[in-house]
Amino acid sequence: MTARLPSGQTIGAIVLILAVLPFVVYAVPQVAGASHSYVVLSDSMSPEINAGDVVVVDDQPTPQIEQNQVITYERPESDQLVTHRVVAVLDENGETAFRTKGDANEDVDPQPVPTENVVGVVQFHIPLIGHVVSFASSDAGLLVFVILPATGLAVSEVVSLYRDATASGADSGESSDANELPDGGGD
């Protein structure tokens, strides 16, 4: 019995799925069992998580969050999202809060993070995908991923319609010749 190797189409389909899967996880993090996904904009968590990576975040009850877990939270003084590591779990007047720090930062973050500001715990990250996502949401990305393909499709359809119209015109001309008598049929 001989082993059968996968065909080129099978390999191509697998490569396509592997190329598209990270973008699906970013767009619909629920397929990976998570709640949110975000593009990381700074290197404050490098070398583990770099700018341009995507973090996939799941809701987790804040009493279950422990030291050394990486969380995404809303900064207490703004609506900016931050992904940093929990370096201490605090009890401030009976309220839980988290002391956080970026792995690449020398100092801890200035303010503790109250539990109501925690979005969730980072489950995993996908390297580099955020660069593509950020580009796609820019004006240049709109041009490259939407306008140019749509224009190409429209031009292709117009060319196809033109070819079909000219081909059927040539066919109808041949059918009119078929109604004429063949040479030598009269005298």
N, C-alpha and C positions, 0 to 999 in steps of 0.2 A: 504494500500500500504506500503510495507516495503522498507527501504533504503538498497541499495546494497553496501557492503563494497568492496574496491578495492582488487584485487587479489594480491598474492605475486609477480607475474610477473610484475604487474603494479607498485607496490611499488619499486621493484628492478630496473625497468627502470627509474623511477623518481630519485632514489638515484644515479644511474649511470650518468644520465644527470647532476644532481647537482654537482657531483664530477668532471666531465669532463669540465663543462662550464667555470670555472675560467681559465683553461689552454687554452681553445679556445679563450677567451677574451685576454689573454696574447699574444697568437700567432697571432691572427687576431683582433686587437683592433677596427677595422672598424665595427665589428658586434655590438659593444657597442656605435657606433657613435663617436669614437675617432680616432686619427691619429697614436699614438705611445704608447708603453708600455715599462716600464723599471723595472728592479729589483733594489730595494733600498739596498745599500751596507753599510750604516752607520746609527747610531741612532740619527743623528743630528736633525731629525724632530720628535723624540719621545716626548711624548707618542702617538701622533696622527698617525704618520707613523713610523714604526720601520724597522730596518734592516731585510731583508727577505720578506718584503711586495713588492707587485707589484703596481706601480703607472700607471694609465691609463691617458694619456695626449692628449689633443686636441689642434689643432692649433687655436689660437685666435688672432685677430688683436691686435697688441701691444697698440694702443690707448685705447682699451677697458679694458686693465689690470688695476686693482685697488689695493689699499692697502689691505692687509690681504688675498689676493689670493695666493695660492701656485703655483709656476711656476717651470718648469724644464728648465734649461739653460746650455749653454756651458760656462765653466769658461773662462773669457777673456784671461788669460795667458796660457791656455792649452786646450786640446780637451776633458777634463773630464766633464761629465754631472753631474749636481747638482740639487737637488730638495729642494728649500727653500721658505719661505714665504716672500712676498713683504711687507716691513715695511715702505717704502716711495717711491713715484713716483717723480723723479727728472726732472728738466729742466736744462740741462747743455748746455749753448750756443745754445739754440733753439733745442737741441736734447733731446729726452726722454731717461731716464735711470732708472733703478730700484735699490733701496737699499734693500738688502735681508738679511735674518737671519734664521738660523735653530732654530726651537722652543726650542731645548735643549741646544743651544749655549748661552753663556752669551753676546757675542759681535756680532755686525753686521758684515757681510762679508766685507773684506778689500776694495774691489773694487766694484763700481756700475756696474750693468749689462746693457750693451748697448742693444737696441732693437733687433739688428741683431743677438744677441747671444741667444735670447729666443726661445726655442723649442715649448713651449706651456704651457697651464694651466692644472693643475692636475684636472681631473673630479671626480675621485674616486680612492680608493686604495683597493687592495685585500690582506688581511693579510695572511702571511706565505707561499703563493704560490711560492714566489721567492726562498725559500730554496729548494723546489723540482726542480724548473727550474735550479738553480745553480748546484745542484747535478747531474741532467740529462746531463748537459753540461760538466761535469768532466769525467775523465777516468773511475772512478768507476761507474758513471752513465751510461756511454756507455756500460760497462760490464753488469750492472744490467738490463737496459732497452732495449738493442739491442742484445748483443752477447749471453747472457744466454737464452733469449726467442728464438732466431734464432736457437741456438744449440738444445734446447728442441724440437722445431718444426721439425728439421732435423732428430733427433733421433726417434721421434714419427712416422715420415713418413717411415723411414727405418724399424722400427718394424712392422708397418702396412703392408708394402710391403712383408716382410718376412712371416708374418702370412698368407697373401693372397696366397703367393707362396706355402707354405707348406700345406695349406688347399686344394688348387686345385690339388696338387700332391696326396693327400689322396683320393680326389674325383675321379681322373682318375684311381687310383688303384681299386676302387670299381667297376667302369664301366667295367674293363677287366674281373672281376669275373662274371659278368652278362652274358658273352658269353659262359661260360662253361655249360655243361649239368647238370641238377639237379641229385642228388643221386638216384640210383635205376632206371634210365631211360634206361639202355642199355640191360641187359640180360634178 
